[in-house]
């Protein structure tokens, strides 16, 4: 399962033009699955965000993505952006 999820995250990100370190992806997934991560590479924010989104999508594949869930994915994939679009203000 760890190998499959790692490959899914790395390959999905590559399709989007983002090259992720497979060792960092594996480390992040292993930690989230409660596996021993001794000796594995630490993951940066980009890896953590993609892994969080992919694990949520995988674990909750049978649930309709609600607005809050989609905004959470957006926040995970764009950690420097706001998770919710700002409402336009009119003067």
Buried (B, 14 or more C-beta within 10 A) or exposed (E): EEEEBBEBBBEBBEEEEEEBBBBBBBBBBBBBEEBEBEEBBEBEEBBBBBBBBBBBBEEEEEEEEEEEBEBBBBBBBEEEEEBEEEEEEEE
